[in-house]
């Protein structure tokens, strides 16, 4: 496994990239902003159809919270929605516990440091900030029987009155109580109806045992840390039973044996029958479908301001799967492992973003496997560009990646990212993002101290000869870096101050203008 190590004497920036879109056209007339001059709390209090929700806010102490300055996005259910919830759960209003009221209020409310989310910010997938209940809210779209576009929250709640702007945010009234799933992956797969085979092989692989936790119990927060817990999460890509059968799976009396035989074509013949062994072909088949970070379909690819509009359809990302040292490529449009001839594995968007207590399940339209020959000679046989923040799953699971957290940013302890990233205790780490700097995906890693050191576990690229390029923004206050690969010195120390006043004006950089190249710089920019 490749590891990059840097020993610095002042500051280091890591860099960042990519795109934005919306999908809320053809909405009803009520979708226009209606500024009321109220707060989230007073809007709910003064709206008759939200009186029960306001009573919940009072009961759980949320009125004051939603009366103060901030950027709130709230999806309160109507009185009728709450009555339906009570009937479905076999309780009366008087019997509803305070903790249930709080769960409902917190599950439908987002507080963001920088923005609230109006319908023009909605895309298919999840909103970029979690709710007060620490769960992501899923957005989807459909046309009703009248042909009108409707917005759904968590697949079931229709927004009846969107974009009610208030002093401290925006309110979208919904027709059902928002209830995030509290089930694990195996429970959701087993109950779904389209993933019976997947439920069987997932359980047989034993991978389900390690995917039930919500938080890393071994994590001990450092004093003053913004993260009292280290959140865990996973993303699973699954072929429905119909797709597996259409792709050539021959079911016999023993489903597990049939899938193992099917998977041997790509994953070898080791440990046959021992489905829990990581070398078993069935186990490998399952593992390659799982990422150790929770992402909806709107979270695979960066969609921020720092990507040129002309590049948004060309964006891509690389993630290591649970099949250790095996990468998955995802391109804009949620295309997985795209080959040079254009073939790729695709998602059924309407059937994806299935909510799990600690992640998401996405439905595939064709077969996903790691074909060694195709991946090495085609899909991954190219320049592989990635951002520092894409490596540690902890930065995704704890909603640090791609978040504009203001000028102060945030920090984590040196062991927060486990095997993926470490820095010495004599250093100070700041993680923040900005749309105003020349960063690949807006994110920056800033390390300061008299003598500091950090290690980053690299992406597990296929065997071969590689030229490693480190992107950073030169500034007068930077230091000098000595780079290491696998603990071995790589080149001479790099002066990170050179070129801060414009690389094209400093001959030490070796900058070449695009117009002075044969292809106007196209190959270099890939």
Buried (B, 14 or more C-beta within 10 A) or exposed (E): EEBBBBBBBBBBBBBBBBBEEEBBEEBBEEBEEEEBEBBBBBBBBEBEBBBBBBBBBBBBEBBEBBBEEBBBBBBBBBBEBBBBBBEEEEEEEEEBEEEBBBBBBBBBBBBBEEBBBBBEBBBBBBBBBBBBBBBBBBBBBEEEEEEEBBBBBBEBBBBBBBBBBBBBBBBBBBBBBBBBBEBBBBBBBBEBEBBEBBBBBBBBBBBBEEBBEEBBEEBEBEEEBEBEBBBBBBBBBBBBBEBBEEBEBEBEEEBBBBBBBBBBEBBBEBBBEEBEBBEBBBBBBBBBBBBBBBBBBBBBBBBBEBBEEEEBEEBBBBBBBBBEEBBBBBBBBBBBBBBEEEBBBBBBBEBBBBBBBBBBBBBBBBBBBBBEEBBBEBBBEEEBBBBBBBBBBBBBBBBBBBBBBEEEBBBBBBBBBBEBBBBBEEBEBBBBBBEEBEBBBBBBBBBBBEEBBBBBBBBBBBEEEEEEEBBBBBBEEBBBBBBBBEEEEBEEBBEBBBBBEEEEEBEEEEEEEEEEEEEEBEEEEE
